[in-house]
Amino acid sequence: MEKVIDIQHLKKSFGTNEILKDIDFSVNKGEVVCIIGSSGSGKSTLLRCINLLEKPSGGKIIYRGQNILEGRHDIYAYRTKLGMVFQQFNLFNNHDVLSNCVVGQIKVLKRSRKEAEEVAMKYLDVVGMSQYIQAKPKQLSGGQKQRVAIARALSMEPDVMLFDEPTSALDPEMVGEVLTVMKKLAESGLTMLVVTHEMQFAREVADRVVFMDQGVIAEEGTPEEIFNNPKQERTKEFLKRVTR
């Protein structure tokens, strides 16, 4: 199996508060890994450390064989390899949908506008938003905004897609449309790392589920193992609370 990201002994503290304690795990090419756990367990911080929005306090992040925390790595070049989808969409409000998906490609990947628009249209089509290219974010529903945000991240043609609770800011009736798109992406063989509280999605779509608790990985395994036969008491308690 080809490891895309390999995390070793990763730590993160804010002052004296240790959020991540000695995290080890990896993501293989084409794999969908879902991270579950209570609020405050360190899930989002882990994702933010992986794409260096937060600087880890210790450990290694090995991307395709290189520890990107060591030496002089081009952080921006590394970040372009990781598509990030946030809870709050983070779209550019003054740009229309197409422009939202084009700007990064032109600026960062130095694509021509024509090429950038072709790529953007391809992915807006994938997420079912190609008929809204002239709309501004304020004219869209939450679910539509998140689908545009996914298309924008995909337009950079990253190696790995990181999703940080992509449905948590959505009204319940919009969650399905976003999860449907994510399911389609998973089936297409995209490498995905998803922090989620949608247990049904993790159960159906993940190749591997990682349960985090108080800054450590308490347990990981296939959805079958984690949901049907958890070994740790903490995993059992968590699942009892969230799958009632």
C-alpha positions as CSV (number, residue, x, y, z in Angstrom):
1,M,0.0,0.0,0.0
2,E,1.3,3.4,-0.9
3,K,1.3,5.7,2.1
4,V,0.5,9.3,1.3
5,I,0.6,10.8,4.8
6,D,2.4,9.1,7.7
7,I,2.0,10.8,11.1
8,Q,4.5,9.9,13.8
9,H,4.5,10.9,17.5
10,L,2.6,14.1,16.6
11,K,2.0,16.4,19.5
12,K,0.2,19.8,19.8
13,S,-0.1,22.0,22.9
14,F,-1.6,25.4,23.4
15,G,0.3,26.8,26.3
16,T,0.1,24.1,29.0
17,N,-2.9,22.5,27.4
18,E,-1.9,19.3,25.6
19,I,-4.4,18.8,22.8
20,L,-2.7,16.0,20.8
21,K,-0.6,13.4,22.7
22,D,1.7,11.2,20.6
23,I,-0.5,10.5,17.6
24,D,0.6,7.8,15.1
25,F,-1.4,7.0,12.0
26,S,-1.2,7.0,8.3
27,V,-3.4,7.4,5.2
28,N,-2.9,5.3,2.2
29,K,-3.6,6.2,-1.4
30,G,-7.3,5.7,-2.3
31,E,-8.3,5.2,1.3
32,V,-11.2,6.9,3.1
33,V,-10.4,7.4,6.8
34,C,-13.0,8.8,9.1
35,I,-12.0,10.3,12.5
36,I,-14.7,10.2,15.1
37,G,-14.8,11.2,18.8
38,S,-16.4,13.7,21.2
39,S,-16.0,17.5,20.9
40,G,-12.6,18.5,22.3
41,S,-11.0,15.1,21.6
42,G,-8.5,16.7,19.2
43,K,-10.0,15.7,15.8
44,S,-10.0,19.1,14.2
45,T,-6.7,20.1,15.7
46,L,-5.2,16.9,14.1
47,L,-6.5,17.9,10.7
48,R,-5.3,21.5,11.1
49,C,-1.8,20.2,12.1
50,I,-1.7,17.9,9.0
51,N,-2.2,20.9,6.7
52,L,-0.1,23.1,8.9
53,L,-2.8,25.6,9.8
54,E,-1.5,24.8,13.3
55,K,2.1,24.2,13.8
56,P,2.7,20.8,15.7
57,S,4.6,21.0,18.9
58,G,6.5,17.8,18.1
59,G,6.6,14.7,15.9
60,K,6.8,14.1,12.2
61,I,4.4,14.5,9.3
62,I,5.8,12.5,6.5
63,Y,4.3,13.3,3.1
64,R,5.3,10.9,0.3
65,G,8.5,10.0,2.2
66,Q,9.5,13.5,3.3
67,N,9.1,14.9,6.8
68,I,7.6,18.3,6.0
69,L,8.3,19.6,9.5
70,E,12.0,19.3,9.0
71,G,14.4,21.4,6.9
72,R,13.2,23.9,4.4
73,H,10.0,22.5,2.9
74,D,7.8,24.8,0.8
75,I,4.7,24.8,3.0
76,Y,2.6,26.4,0.3
77,A,3.5,23.7,-2.3
78,Y,2.7,21.1,0.3
79,R,-0.6,22.7,1.1
80,T,-1.7,22.7,-2.6
81,K,-1.5,18.9,-2.4
82,L,-4.1,18.8,0.4
83,G,-7.6,20.0,-0.4
84,M,-9.3,21.3,2.7
85,V,-13.1,21.6,3.3
86,F,-14.1,23.5,6.4
87,Q,-17.2,23.6,8.6
88,Q,-18.0,27.2,7.6
89,F,-17.4,26.9,3.8
90,N,-14.9,29.8,3.7
91,L,-16.0,31.0,0.3
92,F,-15.0,34.4,-1.1
93,N,-18.2,36.3,-0.8
94,N,-17.3,38.9,-3.4
95,H,-16.7,36.2,-6.1
96,D,-19.3,34.2,-7.9
97,V,-19.3,30.4,-7.8
98,L,-17.0,29.9,-10.9
99,S,-14.5,32.5,-9.8
100,N,-14.3,30.9,-6.3
101,C,-13.1,27.7,-8.0
102,V,-10.8,29.5,-10.5
103,V,-8.8,32.0,-8.3
104,G,-6.6,29.5,-6.5
105,Q,-5.8,27.6,-9.7
106,I,-4.6,30.8,-11.4
107,K,-2.7,32.2,-8.4
108,V,-1.2,29.1,-7.0
109,L,-1.0,26.6,-9.9
110,K,-0.4,29.3,-12.5
111,R,-3.0,27.8,-14.8
112,S,-4.4,30.0,-17.6
113,R,-8.0,31.3,-17.0
114,K,-9.3,29.1,-19.8
115,E,-7.8,25.9,-18.3
116,A,-8.8,26.9,-14.8
117,E,-12.4,27.5,-15.9
118,E,-12.5,24.1,-17.6
119,V,-11.2,22.3,-14.5
120,A,-13.6,24.2,-12.3
121,M,-16.6,23.3,-14.5
122,K,-15.6,19.7,-14.4
123,Y,-15.7,19.6,-10.6
124,L,-18.8,21.9,-10.3
125,D,-20.5,19.3,-12.4
126,V,-19.3,16.5,-10.1
127,V,-20.9,18.3,-7.1
128,G,-24.1,19.2,-9.0
129,M,-23.5,23.0,-9.0
130,S,-22.6,23.8,-12.6
131,Q,-25.9,25.6,-13.2
132,Y,-25.0,28.1,-10.4
133,I,-21.7,29.5,-11.8
134,Q,-22.8,33.1,-11.7
135,A,-24.4,33.0,-8.3
136,K,-22.7,34.8,-5.3
137,P,-22.3,32.7,-2.1
138,K,-25.1,34.8,-0.4
139,Q,-27.6,33.5,-2.9
140,L,-26.9,29.9,-2.1
141,S,-28.1,27.6,0.7
142,G,-25.6,26.1,3.2
143,G,-25.6,22.8,1.4
144,Q,-24.9,24.5,-2.0
145,K,-22.1,26.6,-0.5
146,Q,-20.5,23.5,0.9
147,R,-20.7,21.7,-2.4
148,V,-19.0,24.7,-4.1
149,A,-16.3,24.6,-1.4
150,I,-15.8,20.9,-2.2
151,A,-15.5,21.7,-5.9
152,R,-13.1,24.5,-5.2
153,A,-10.8,22.2,-3.2
154,L,-11.1,19.5,-6.0
155,S,-10.2,22.1,-8.6
156,M,-6.7,22.2,-7.2
157,E,-6.5,18.5,-8.0
158,P,-5.0,17.6,-4.6
159,D,-3.5,14.3,-3.5
160,V,-5.6,14.1,-0.4
161,M,-8.9,15.7,0.6
162,L,-9.3,16.8,4.2
163,F,-12.9,17.4,5.5
164,D,-13.3,19.0,8.9
165,E,-16.9,18.2,10.0
166,P,-18.2,19.4,6.6
167,T,-21.9,19.0,7.6
168,S,-21.8,20.4,11.1
169,A,-22.9,24.0,10.1
170,L,-25.7,22.7,7.9
171,D,-29.4,22.5,8.5
172,P,-30.4,18.8,8.8
173,E,-32.2,18.8,5.4
174,M,-29.0,19.8,3.7
175,V,-26.7,17.3,5.2
176,G,-27.8,14.5,2.8
177,E,-26.8,16.4,-0.4
178,V,-23.3,17.0,0.9
179,L,-22.8,13.4,2.1
180,T,-24.1,12.1,-1.2
181,V,-21.3,14.1,-3.0
182,M,-18.7,12.9,-0.5
183,K,-19.9,9.3,-1.1
184,K,-19.5,9.7,-4.8
185,L,-16.0,11.1,-4.4
186,A,-15.0,8.1,-2.1
187,E,-16.3,5.7,-4.8
188,S,-14.2,7.5,-7.4
189,G,-11.0,6.4,-5.5
190,L,-10.2,9.8,-4.0
191,T,-7.9,9.7,-0.9
192,M,-10.0,11.2,1.9
193,L,-9.5,12.1,5.6
194,V,-12.8,13.0,7.2
195,V,-13.5,14.4,10.7
196,T,-17.2,13.7,11.1
197,H,-20.0,13.1,13.5
198,E,-22.1,11.4,10.9
199,M,-21.8,7.8,12.1
200,Q,-23.9,6.3,9.3
201,F,-21.5,7.9,6.7
202,A,-18.4,6.6,8.6
203,R,-20.0,3.1,8.8
204,E,-20.9,3.0,5.1
205,V,-18.1,4.9,3.4
206,A,-14.9,4.6,5.5
207,D,-12.2,2.0,4.8
208,R,-10.9,2.7,8.3
209,V,-12.4,4.5,11.4
210,V,-10.2,6.2,13.9
211,F,-11.7,7.0,17.3
212,M,-10.0,9.8,19.2
213,D,-10.5,10.5,22.9
214,Q,-8.7,13.2,24.9
215,G,-6.0,13.8,22.4
216,V,-5.0,10.2,21.7
217,I,-6.2,7.6,19.2
218,A,-8.0,5.2,21.5
219,E,-8.9,2.7,18.8
220,E,-8.9,2.3,15.1
221,G,-10.1,-0.4,12.7
222,T,-12.6,-1.2,10.0
223,P,-16.1,0.2,10.4
224,E,-17.2,-3.3,11.1
225,E,-14.7,-3.6,14.0
226,I,-15.3,-0.2,15.5
227,F,-19.1,-0.1,15.2
228,N,-20.0,-3.7,15.8
229,N,-17.2,-4.9,18.0
230,P,-15.3,-2.1,19.7
231,K,-12.6,-3.2,22.1
232,Q,-12.1,-0.2,24.3
233,E,-14.6,0.8,27.0
234,R,-14.3,4.5,25.9
235,T,-15.2,3.6,22.3
236,K,-18.2,1.6,23.5
237,E,-19.4,4.5,25.7
238,F,-19.0,7.1,22.9
239,L,-20.9,4.9,20.4
240,K,-23.7,4.2,22.9
241,R,-24.2,8.0,23.2
242,V,-24.1,8.9,19.5
243,T,-25.9,5.9,18.0
244,R,-28.9,5.7,20.2
